[in-house]
């Protein structure tokens, strides 16, 4: 039976990426509301969100590793 090992550093990195998404939508973007630059900043935030969600997904996939017992240990 394969054992699952979780790399904590990848999990922490994914959480930090998700916190950066939350910060950019709820704190950074509203500071530009009412300014003529708002649509451009919103476009950059959307692109940043897509890239960070993809990065978080990859980090979470990398954090989980399945280890098969070696043949020597089975004997």
PyMOL Python script that loads the backbone (N, CA, C, O; Angstrom):
from pymol import cmd

cmd.read_pdbstr("""\
ATOM      1  N   UNK A   1       0.840  -1.173   0.000  1.00  0.00           N
ATOM      2  CA  UNK A   1       0.000   0.000   0.000  1.00  0.00           C
ATOM      3  C   UNK A   1       0.894   1.248   0.000  1.00  0.00           C
ATOM      4  O   UNK A   1       1.795   1.361   0.832  1.00  0.00           O
ATOM      5  N   UNK A   2       0.653   2.175  -0.917  1.00  0.00           N
ATOM      6  CA  UNK A   2       1.500   3.368  -0.978  1.00  0.00           C
ATOM      7  C   UNK A   2       1.255   4.294   0.210  1.00  0.00           C
ATOM      8  O   UNK A   2       0.125   4.482   0.660  1.00  0.00           O
ATOM      9  N   UNK A   3       2.345   4.861   0.696  1.00  0.00           N
ATOM     10  CA  UNK A   3       2.237   5.833   1.787  1.00  0.00           C
ATOM     11  C   UNK A   3       2.244   7.235   1.189  1.00  0.00           C
ATOM     12  O   UNK A   3       2.922   7.493   0.195  1.00  0.00           O
ATOM     13  N   UNK A   4       1.495   8.125   1.796  1.00  0.00           N
ATOM     14  CA  UNK A   4       1.417   9.510   1.324  1.00  0.00           C
ATOM     15  C   UNK A   4       2.255  10.377   2.250  1.00  0.00           C
ATOM     16  O   UNK A   4       2.135  10.305   3.473  1.00  0.00           O
ATOM     17  N   UNK A   5       3.107  11.200   1.641  1.00  0.00           N
ATOM     18  CA  UNK A   5       3.935  12.125   2.406  1.00  0.00           C
ATOM     19  C   UNK A   5       3.639  13.537   1.914  1.00  0.00           C
ATOM     20  O   UNK A   5       3.635  13.790   0.709  1.00  0.00           O
ATOM     21  N   UNK A   6       3.391  14.453   2.843  1.00  0.00           N
ATOM     22  CA  UNK A   6       3.037  15.827   2.487  1.00  0.00           C
ATOM     23  C   UNK A   6       4.230  16.735   2.779  1.00  0.00           C
ATOM     24  O   UNK A   6       4.797  16.708   3.871  1.00  0.00           O
ATOM     25  N   UNK A   7       4.596  17.540   1.780  1.00  0.00           N
ATOM     26  CA  UNK A   7       5.663  18.516   1.941  1.00  0.00           C
ATOM     27  C   UNK A   7       5.032  19.815   2.446  1.00  0.00           C
ATOM     28  O   UNK A   7       4.282  20.475   1.727  1.00  0.00           O
ATOM     29  N   UNK A   8       5.344  20.163   3.674  1.00  0.00           N
ATOM     30  CA  UNK A   8       4.727  21.300   4.344  1.00  0.00           C
ATOM     31  C   UNK A   8       5.091  22.618   3.656  1.00  0.00           C
ATOM     32  O   UNK A   8       4.285  23.548   3.646  1.00  0.00           O
ATOM     33  N   UNK A   9       6.283  22.710   3.089  1.00  0.00           N
ATOM     34  CA  UNK A   9       6.720  23.953   2.470  1.00  0.00           C
ATOM     35  C   UNK A   9       5.873  24.303   1.247  1.00  0.00           C
ATOM     36  O   UNK A   9       5.575  25.476   1.020  1.00  0.00           O
ATOM     37  N   UNK A  10       5.487  23.313   0.467  1.00  0.00           N
ATOM     38  CA  UNK A  10       4.603  23.563  -0.670  1.00  0.00           C
ATOM     39  C   UNK A  10       3.219  24.008  -0.200  1.00  0.00           C
ATOM     40  O   UNK A  10       2.604  24.880  -0.815  1.00  0.00           O
ATOM     41  N   UNK A  11       2.739  23.423   0.867  1.00  0.00           N
ATOM     42  CA  UNK A  11       1.421  23.789   1.402  1.00  0.00           C
ATOM     43  C   UNK A  11       1.443  25.238   1.905  1.00  0.00           C
ATOM     44  O   UNK A  11       0.511  25.999   1.642  1.00  0.00           O
ATOM     45  N   UNK A  12       2.494  25.615   2.619  1.00  0.00           N
ATOM     46  CA  UNK A  12       2.617  26.990   3.107  1.00  0.00           C
ATOM     47  C   UNK A  12       2.713  27.965   1.938  1.00  0.00           C
ATOM     48  O   UNK A  12       2.119  29.043   1.978  1.00  0.00           O
ATOM     49  N   UNK A  13       3.452  27.593   0.903  1.00  0.00           N
ATOM     50  CA  UNK A  13       3.580  28.453  -0.270  1.00  0.00           C
ATOM     51  C   UNK A  13       2.235  28.628  -0.975  1.00  0.00           C
ATOM     52  O   UNK A  13       1.909  29.730  -1.416  1.00  0.00           O
ATOM     53  N   UNK A  14       1.458  27.562  -1.084  1.00  0.00           N
ATOM     54  CA  UNK A  14       0.140  27.655  -1.706  1.00  0.00           C
ATOM     55  C   UNK A  14      -0.789  28.546  -0.885  1.00  0.00           C
ATOM     56  O   UNK A  14      -1.553  29.329  -1.451  1.00  0.00           O
ATOM     57  N   UNK A  15      -0.733  28.435   0.426  1.00  0.00           N
ATOM     58  CA  UNK A  15      -1.560  29.279   1.292  1.00  0.00           C
ATOM     59  C   UNK A  15      -1.173  30.748   1.145  1.00  0.00           C
ATOM     60  O   UNK A  15      -2.041  31.620   1.100  1.00  0.00           O
ATOM     61  N   UNK A  16       0.123  31.022   1.071  1.00  0.00           N
ATOM     62  CA  UNK A  16       0.581  32.405   0.880  1.00  0.00           C
ATOM     63  C   UNK A  16       0.116  32.959  -0.467  1.00  0.00           C
ATOM     64  O   UNK A  16      -0.243  34.133  -0.561  1.00  0.00           O
ATOM     65  N   UNK A  17       0.119  32.131  -1.501  1.00  0.00           N
ATOM     66  CA  UNK A  17      -0.369  32.577  -2.808  1.00  0.00           C
ATOM     67  C   UNK A  17      -1.851  32.914  -2.741  1.00  0.00           C
ATOM     68  O   UNK A  17      -2.287  33.910  -3.320  1.00  0.00           O
ATOM     69  N   UNK A  18      -2.619  32.104  -2.050  1.00  0.00           N
ATOM     70  CA  UNK A  18      -4.053  32.380  -1.902  1.00  0.00           C
ATOM     71  C   UNK A  18      -4.300  33.639  -1.068  1.00  0.00           C
ATOM     72  O   UNK A  18      -5.236  34.391  -1.340  1.00  0.00           O
ATOM     73  N   UNK A  19      -3.463  33.869  -0.053  1.00  0.00           N
ATOM     74  CA  UNK A  19      -3.586  35.106   0.731  1.00  0.00           C
ATOM     75  C   UNK A  19      -3.255  36.332  -0.114  1.00  0.00           C
ATOM     76  O   UNK A  19      -3.857  37.390   0.068  1.00  0.00           O
ATOM     77  N   UNK A  20      -2.308  36.199  -1.029  1.00  0.00           N
ATOM     78  CA  UNK A  20      -1.977  37.303  -1.926  1.00  0.00           C
ATOM     79  C   UNK A  20      -3.151  37.626  -2.855  1.00  0.00           C
ATOM     80  O   UNK A  20      -3.394  38.793  -3.163  1.00  0.00           O
ATOM     81  N   UNK A  21      -3.873  36.606  -3.299  1.00  0.00           N
ATOM     82  CA  UNK A  21      -5.070  36.827  -4.121  1.00  0.00           C
ATOM     83  C   UNK A  21      -6.128  37.587  -3.320  1.00  0.00           C
ATOM     84  O   UNK A  21      -6.717  38.548  -3.814  1.00  0.00           O
ATOM     85  N   UNK A  22      -6.362  37.158  -2.100  1.00  0.00           N
ATOM     86  CA  UNK A  22      -7.358  37.816  -1.251  1.00  0.00           C
ATOM     87  C   UNK A  22      -6.967  39.266  -0.993  1.00  0.00           C
ATOM     88  O   UNK A  22      -7.811  40.160  -1.059  1.00  0.00           O
ATOM     89  N   UNK A  23      -5.695  39.503  -0.701  1.00  0.00           N
ATOM     90  CA  UNK A  23      -5.224  40.862  -0.456  1.00  0.00           C
ATOM     91  C   UNK A  23      -5.415  41.747  -1.686  1.00  0.00           C
ATOM     92  O   UNK A  23      -5.867  42.887  -1.575  1.00  0.00           O
ATOM     93  N   UNK A  24      -5.072  41.221  -2.846  1.00  0.00           N
ATOM     94  CA  UNK A  24      -5.155  42.052  -4.047  1.00  0.00           C
ATOM     95  C   UNK A  24      -6.596  42.420  -4.389  1.00  0.00           C
ATOM     96  O   UNK A  24      -6.834  43.516  -4.896  1.00  0.00           O
ATOM     97  N   UNK A  25      -7.567  41.542  -4.129  1.00  0.00           N
ATOM     98  CA  UNK A  25      -8.965  41.839  -4.453  1.00  0.00           C
ATOM     99  C   UNK A  25      -9.650  42.709  -3.410  1.00  0.00           C
ATOM    100  O   UNK A  25     -10.450  43.577  -3.761  1.00  0.00           O
ATOM    101  N   UNK A  26      -9.347  42.491  -2.126  1.00  0.00           N
ATOM    102  CA  UNK A  26     -10.103  43.174  -1.076  1.00  0.00           C
ATOM    103  C   UNK A  26      -9.405  44.380  -0.462  1.00  0.00           C
ATOM    104  O   UNK A  26     -10.054  45.165   0.228  1.00  0.00           O
ATOM    105  N   UNK A  27      -8.101  44.557  -0.689  1.00  0.00           N
ATOM    106  CA  UNK A  27      -7.398  45.704  -0.117  1.00  0.00           C
ATOM    107  C   UNK A  27      -6.750  46.550  -1.206  1.00  0.00           C
ATOM    108  O   UNK A  27      -6.942  47.765  -1.224  1.00  0.00           O
ATOM    109  N   UNK A  28      -5.990  45.944  -2.116  1.00  0.00           N
ATOM    110  CA  UNK A  28      -5.256  46.701  -3.128  1.00  0.00           C
ATOM    111  C   UNK A  28      -6.175  47.300  -4.189  1.00  0.00           C
ATOM    112  O   UNK A  28      -6.102  48.499  -4.458  1.00  0.00           O
ATOM    113  N   UNK A  29      -7.035  46.487  -4.796  1.00  0.00           N
ATOM    114  CA  UNK A  29      -7.897  46.964  -5.870  1.00  0.00           C
ATOM    115  C   UNK A  29      -8.879  48.051  -5.422  1.00  0.00           C
ATOM    116  O   UNK A  29      -9.047  49.026  -6.154  1.00  0.00           O
ATOM    117  N   UNK A  30      -9.537  47.939  -4.263  1.00  0.00           N
ATOM    118  CA  UNK A  30     -10.457  49.015  -3.860  1.00  0.00           C
ATOM    119  C   UNK A  30      -9.779  50.372  -3.649  1.00  0.00           C
ATOM    120  O   UNK A  30     -10.446  51.406  -3.684  1.00  0.00           O
ATOM    121  N   UNK A  31      -8.471  50.377  -3.432  1.00  0.00           N
ATOM    122  CA  UNK A  31      -7.790  51.663  -3.260  1.00  0.00           C
ATOM    123  C   UNK A  31      -7.735  52.461  -4.570  1.00  0.00           C
ATOM    124  O   UNK A  31      -7.472  53.663  -4.547  1.00  0.00           O
ATOM    125  N   UNK A  32      -7.980  51.810  -5.700  1.00  0.00           N
ATOM    126  CA  UNK A  32      -7.990  52.484  -7.001  1.00  0.00           C
ATOM    127  C   UNK A  32      -9.395  52.854  -7.465  1.00  0.00           C
ATOM    128  O   UNK A  32      -9.557  53.423  -8.544  1.00  0.00           O
ATOM    129  N   UNK A  33     -10.402  52.542  -6.673  1.00  0.00           N
ATOM    130  CA  UNK A  33     -11.783  52.812  -7.071  1.00  0.00           C
ATOM    131  C   UNK A  33     -11.996  54.316  -7.247  1.00  0.00           C
ATOM    132  O   UNK A  33     -11.617  55.121  -6.397  1.00  0.00           O
ATOM    133  N   UNK A  34     -12.605  54.662  -8.363  1.00  0.00           N
ATOM    134  CA  UNK A  34     -12.865  56.052  -8.671  1.00  0.00           C
ATOM    135  C   UNK A  34     -11.765  56.737  -9.467  1.00  0.00           C
ATOM    136  O   UNK A  34     -11.945  57.866  -9.924  1.00  0.00           O
ATOM    137  N   UNK A  35     -10.649  56.081  -9.636  1.00  0.00           N
ATOM    138  CA  UNK A  35      -9.543  56.654 -10.410  1.00  0.00           C
ATOM    139  C   UNK A  35      -9.622  56.166 -11.859  1.00  0.00           C
ATOM    140  O   UNK A  35     -10.180  55.100 -12.120  1.00  0.00           O
ATOM    141  N   UNK A  36      -9.081  56.921 -12.784  1.00  0.00           N
ATOM    142  CA  UNK A  36      -9.125  56.486 -14.195  1.00  0.00           C
ATOM    143  C   UNK A  36      -8.279  55.242 -14.465  1.00  0.00           C
ATOM    144  O   UNK A  36      -8.474  54.591 -15.491  1.00  0.00           O
ATOM    145  N   UNK A  37      -7.350  54.894 -13.580  1.00  0.00           N
ATOM    146  CA  UNK A  37      -6.499  53.719 -13.767  1.00  0.00           C
ATOM    147  C   UNK A  37      -7.162  52.423 -13.317  1.00  0.00           C
ATOM    148  O   UNK A  37      -6.590  51.348 -13.500  1.00  0.00           O
ATOM    149  N   UNK A  38      -8.353  52.502 -12.734  1.00  0.00           N
ATOM    150  CA  UNK A  38      -9.020  51.331 -12.168  1.00  0.00           C
ATOM    151  C   UNK A  38      -9.175  50.177 -13.167  1.00  0.00           C
ATOM    152  O   UNK A  38      -8.864  49.042 -12.806  1.00  0.00           O
ATOM    153  N   UNK A  39      -9.644  50.407 -14.411  1.00  0.00           N
ATOM    154  CA  UNK A  39      -9.801  49.263 -15.333  1.00  0.00           C
ATOM    155  C   UNK A  39      -8.482  48.555 -15.650  1.00  0.00           C
ATOM    156  O   UNK A  39      -8.454  47.331 -15.779  1.00  0.00           O
ATOM    157  N   UNK A  40      -7.403  49.306 -15.775  1.00  0.00           N
ATOM    158  CA  UNK A  40      -6.115  48.680 -16.055  1.00  0.00           C
ATOM    159  C   UNK A  40      -5.622  47.868 -14.854  1.00  0.00           C
ATOM    160  O   UNK A  40      -5.096  46.767 -15.014  1.00  0.00           O
ATOM    161  N   UNK A  41      -5.796  48.414 -13.672  1.00  0.00           N
ATOM    162  CA  UNK A  41      -5.378  47.696 -12.463  1.00  0.00           C
ATOM    163  C   UNK A  41      -6.231  46.444 -12.282  1.00  0.00           C
ATOM    164  O   UNK A  41      -5.720  45.400 -11.877  1.00  0.00           O
ATOM    165  N   UNK A  42      -7.521  46.540 -12.577  1.00  0.00           N
ATOM    166  CA  UNK A  42      -8.402  45.385 -12.460  1.00  0.00           C
ATOM    167  C   UNK A  42      -7.982  44.286 -13.434  1.00  0.00           C
ATOM    168  O   UNK A  42      -8.021  43.106 -13.085  1.00  0.00           O
ATOM    169  N   UNK A  43      -7.585  44.657 -14.641  1.00  0.00           N
ATOM    170  CA  UNK A  43      -7.116  43.679 -15.619  1.00  0.00           C
ATOM    171  C   UNK A  43      -5.850  42.978 -15.124  1.00  0.00           C
ATOM    172  O   UNK A  43      -5.711  41.763 -15.266  1.00  0.00           O
ATOM    173  N   UNK A  44      -4.937  43.743 -14.547  1.00  0.00           N
ATOM    174  CA  UNK A  44      -3.708  43.153 -14.006  1.00  0.00           C
ATOM    175  C   UNK A  44      -4.024  42.213 -12.842  1.00  0.00           C
ATOM    176  O   UNK A  44      -3.418  41.148 -12.721  1.00  0.00           O
ATOM    177  N   UNK A  45      -4.962  42.600 -11.993  1.00  0.00           N
ATOM    178  CA  UNK A  45      -5.350  41.759 -10.853  1.00  0.00           C
ATOM    179  C   UNK A  45      -5.998  40.465 -11.343  1.00  0.00           C
ATOM    180  O   UNK A  45      -5.762  39.407 -10.760  1.00  0.00           O
ATOM    181  N   UNK A  46      -6.802  40.525 -12.393  1.00  0.00           N
ATOM    182  CA  UNK A  46      -7.416  39.313 -12.945  1.00  0.00           C
ATOM    183  C   UNK A  46      -6.340  38.381 -13.483  1.00  0.00           C
ATOM    184  O   UNK A  46      -6.385  37.177 -13.230  1.00  0.00           O
ATOM    185  N   UNK A  47      -5.379  38.915 -14.216  1.00  0.00           N
ATOM    186  CA  UNK A  47      -4.281  38.100 -14.739  1.00  0.00           C
ATOM    187  C   UNK A  47      -3.458  37.514 -13.599  1.00  0.00           C
ATOM    188  O   UNK A  47      -3.090  36.340 -13.636  1.00  0.00           O
ATOM    189  N   UNK A  48      -3.169  38.322 -12.593  1.00  0.00           N
ATOM    190  CA  UNK A  48      -2.427  37.846 -11.430  1.00  0.00           C
ATOM    191  C   UNK A  48      -3.177  36.738 -10.704  1.00  0.00           C
ATOM    192  O   UNK A  48      -2.569  35.770 -10.247  1.00  0.00           O
ATOM    193  N   UNK A  49      -4.493  36.874 -10.597  1.00  0.00           N
ATOM    194  CA  UNK A  49      -5.310  35.860  -9.939  1.00  0.00           C
ATOM    195  C   UNK A  49      -5.257  34.531 -10.691  1.00  0.00           C
ATOM    196  O   UNK A  49      -5.113  33.474 -10.077  1.00  0.00           O
ATOM    197  N   UNK A  50      -5.370  34.582 -12.000  1.00  0.00           N
ATOM    198  CA  UNK A  50      -5.318  33.356 -12.796  1.00  0.00           C
ATOM    199  C   UNK A  50      -3.970  32.658 -12.615  1.00  0.00           C
ATOM    200  O   UNK A  50      -3.913  31.443 -12.421  1.00  0.00           O
ATOM    201  N   UNK A  51      -2.891  33.430 -12.680  1.00  0.00           N
ATOM    202  CA  UNK A  51      -1.559  32.845 -12.529  1.00  0.00           C
ATOM    203  C   UNK A  51      -1.322  32.296 -11.122  1.00  0.00           C
ATOM    204  O   UNK A  51      -0.716  31.236 -10.967  1.00  0.00           O
ATOM    205  N   UNK A  52      -1.793  33.005 -10.101  1.00  0.00           N
ATOM    206  CA  UNK A  52      -1.598  32.535  -8.729  1.00  0.00           C
ATOM    207  C   UNK A  52      -2.459  31.320  -8.406  1.00  0.00           C
ATOM    208  O   UNK A  52      -2.033  30.455  -7.641  1.00  0.00           O
ATOM    209  N   UNK A  53      -3.655  31.237  -8.968  1.00  0.00           N
ATOM    210  CA  UNK A  53      -4.484  30.041  -8.758  1.00  0.00           C
ATOM    211  C   UNK A  53      -3.820  28.829  -9.407  1.00  0.00           C
ATOM    212  O   UNK A  53      -3.795  27.745  -8.824  1.00  0.00           O
ATOM    213  N   UNK A  54      -3.283  29.011 -10.611  1.00  0.00           N
ATOM    214  CA  UNK A  54      -2.567  27.916 -11.277  1.00  0.00           C
ATOM    215  C   UNK A  54      -1.336  27.511 -10.466  1.00  0.00           C
ATOM    216  O   UNK A  54      -1.054  26.323 -10.304  1.00  0.00           O
ATOM    217  N   UNK A  55      -0.615  28.496  -9.965  1.00  0.00           N
ATOM    218  CA  UNK A  55       0.573  28.214  -9.159  1.00  0.00           C
ATOM    219  C   UNK A  55       0.192  27.478  -7.869  1.00  0.00           C
ATOM    220  O   UNK A  55       0.879  26.535  -7.476  1.00  0.00           O
ATOM    221  N   UNK A  56      -0.878  27.891  -7.218  1.00  0.00           N
ATOM    222  CA  UNK A  56      -1.317  27.226  -5.989  1.00  0.00           C
ATOM    223  C   UNK A  56      -1.730  25.787  -6.249  1.00  0.00           C
ATOM    224  O   UNK A  56      -1.434  24.894  -5.454  1.00  0.00           O
ATOM    225  N   UNK A  57      -2.412  25.568  -7.362  1.00  0.00           N
ATOM    226  CA  UNK A  57      -2.799  24.194  -7.713  1.00  0.00           C
ATOM    227  C   UNK A  57      -1.599  23.306  -7.948  1.00  0.00           C
ATOM    228  O   UNK A  57      -1.567  22.163  -7.491  1.00  0.00           O
ATOM    229  N   UNK A  58      -0.616  23.821  -8.657  1.00  0.00           N
ATOM    230  CA  UNK A  58       0.598  23.043  -8.905  1.00  0.00           C
ATOM    231  C   UNK A  58       1.336  22.777  -7.590  1.00  0.00           C
ATOM    232  O   UNK A  58       1.835  21.674  -7.368  1.00  0.00           O
ATOM    233  N   UNK A  59       1.404  23.785  -6.724  1.00  0.00           N
ATOM    234  CA  UNK A  59       2.086  23.605  -5.443  1.00  0.00           C
ATOM    235  C   UNK A  59       1.384  22.563  -4.579  1.00  0.00           C
ATOM    236  O   UNK A  59       2.045  21.762  -3.918  1.00  0.00           O
ATOM    237  N   UNK A  60       0.067  22.566  -4.578  1.00  0.00           N
ATOM    238  CA  UNK A  60      -0.655  21.561  -3.795  1.00  0.00           C
ATOM    239  C   UNK A  60      -0.474  20.161  -4.379  1.00  0.00           C
ATOM    240  O   UNK A  60      -0.387  19.185  -3.634  1.00  0.00           O
ATOM    241  N   UNK A  61      -0.417  20.058  -5.718  1.00  0.00           N
ATOM    242  CA  UNK A  61      -0.166  18.748  -6.324  1.00  0.00           C
ATOM    243  C   UNK A  61       1.243  18.253  -5.996  1.00  0.00           C
ATOM    244  O   UNK A  61       1.444  17.064  -5.748  1.00  0.00           O
ATOM    245  N   UNK A  62       2.208  19.158  -5.994  1.00  0.00           N
ATOM    246  CA  UNK A  62       3.580  18.778  -5.674  1.00  0.00           C
ATOM    247  C   UNK A  62       3.755  18.440  -4.200  1.00  0.00           C
ATOM    248  O   UNK A  62       4.659  17.685  -3.841  1.00  0.00           O
ATOM    249  N   UNK A  63       2.906  18.987  -3.352  1.00  0.00           N
ATOM    250  CA  UNK A  63       3.059  18.760  -1.914  1.00  0.00           C
ATOM    251  C   UNK A  63       2.731  17.331  -1.508  1.00  0.00           C
ATOM    252  O   UNK A  63       3.201  16.859  -0.473  1.00  0.00           O
ATOM    253  N   UNK A  64       1.937  16.642  -2.304  1.00  0.00           N
ATOM    254  CA  UNK A  64       1.535  15.276  -1.967  1.00  0.00           C
ATOM    255  C   UNK A  64       2.343  14.304  -2.809  1.00  0.00           C
ATOM    256  O   UNK A  64       2.260  14.313  -4.038  1.00  0.00           O
ATOM    257  N   UNK A  65       3.116  13.475  -2.149  1.00  0.00           N
ATOM    258  CA  UNK A  65       3.908  12.462  -2.841  1.00  0.00           C
ATOM    259  C   UNK A  65       3.518  11.096  -2.318  1.00  0.00           C
ATOM    260  O   UNK A  65       3.333  10.901  -1.116  1.00  0.00           O
ATOM    261  N   UNK A  66       3.396  10.159  -3.233  1.00  0.00           N
ATOM    262  CA  UNK A  66       3.098   8.791  -2.845  1.00  0.00           C
ATOM    263  C   UNK A  66       4.389   7.990  -2.918  1.00  0.00           C
ATOM    264  O   UNK A  66       5.080   7.997  -3.937  1.00  0.00           O
ATOM    265  N   UNK A  67       4.704   7.312  -1.845  1.00  0.00           N
ATOM    266  CA  UNK A  67       5.912   6.501  -1.789  1.00  0.00           C
ATOM    267  C   UNK A  67       5.520   5.037  -1.808  1.00  0.00           C
ATOM    268  O   UNK A  67       4.779   4.569  -0.943  1.00  0.00           O
ATOM    269  N   UNK A  68       6.016   4.327  -2.788  1.00  0.00           N
ATOM    270  CA  UNK A  68       5.816   2.881  -2.865  1.00  0.00           C
ATOM    271  C   UNK A  68       6.912   2.215  -2.037  1.00  0.00           C
ATOM    272  O   UNK A  68       8.070   2.626  -2.110  1.00  0.00           O
ATOM    273  N   UNK A  69       6.571   1.205  -1.260  1.00  0.00           N
ATOM    274  CA  UNK A  69       7.632   0.488  -0.543  1.00  0.00           C
ATOM    275  C   UNK A  69       8.550  -0.211  -1.552  1.00  0.00           C
ATOM    276  O   UNK A  69       8.089  -0.787  -2.537  1.00  0.00           O
ATOM    277  N   UNK A  70       9.837  -0.147  -1.286  1.00  0.00           N
ATOM    278  CA  UNK A  70      10.778  -0.760  -2.208  1.00  0.00           C
ATOM    279  C   UNK A  70      10.702  -2.288  -2.103  1.00  0.00           C
ATOM    280  O   UNK A  70      10.192  -2.841  -1.129  1.00  0.00           O
ATOM    281  N   UNK A  71      11.222  -2.940  -3.126  1.00  0.00           N
ATOM    282  CA  UNK A  71      11.194  -4.402  -3.169  1.00  0.00           C
ATOM    283  C   UNK A  71      12.009  -5.014  -2.055  1.00  0.00           C
ATOM    284  O   UNK A  71      11.669  -6.093  -1.569  1.00  0.00           O
ATOM    285  N   UNK A  72      13.087  -4.350  -1.633  1.00  0.00           N
ATOM    286  CA  UNK A  72      13.943  -4.886  -0.583  1.00  0.00           C
ATOM    287  C   UNK A  72      13.213  -4.897   0.753  1.00  0.00           C
ATOM    288  O   UNK A  72      13.425  -5.800   1.563  1.00  0.00           O
ATOM    289  N   UNK A  73      12.366  -3.920   0.994  1.00  0.00           N
ATOM    290  CA  UNK A  73      11.665  -3.854   2.271  1.00  0.00           C
ATOM    291  C   UNK A  73      10.505  -4.844   2.343  1.00  0.00           C
ATOM    292  O   UNK A  73      10.060  -5.198   3.435  1.00  0.00           O
ATOM    293  N   UNK A  74      10.012  -5.293   1.185  1.00  0.00           N
ATOM    294  CA  UNK A  74       8.885  -6.230   1.175  1.00  0.00           C
ATOM    295  C   UNK A  74       9.301  -7.624   1.638  1.00  0.00           C
ATOM    296  O   UNK A  74       8.480  -8.378   2.162  1.00  0.00           O
ATOM    297  N   UNK A  75      10.552  -7.961   1.448  1.00  0.00           N
ATOM    298  CA  UNK A  75      11.020  -9.328   1.765  1.00  0.00           C
ATOM    299  C   UNK A  75      11.215  -9.512   3.227  1.00  0.00           C
ATOM    300  O   UNK A  75      11.603 -10.594   3.667  1.00  0.00           O
TER     301      UNK A  75
END
""", "prot")
cmd.dss("prot")
cmd.show_as("cartoon", "prot")
cmd.util.cbc("prot")
cmd.orient("prot")
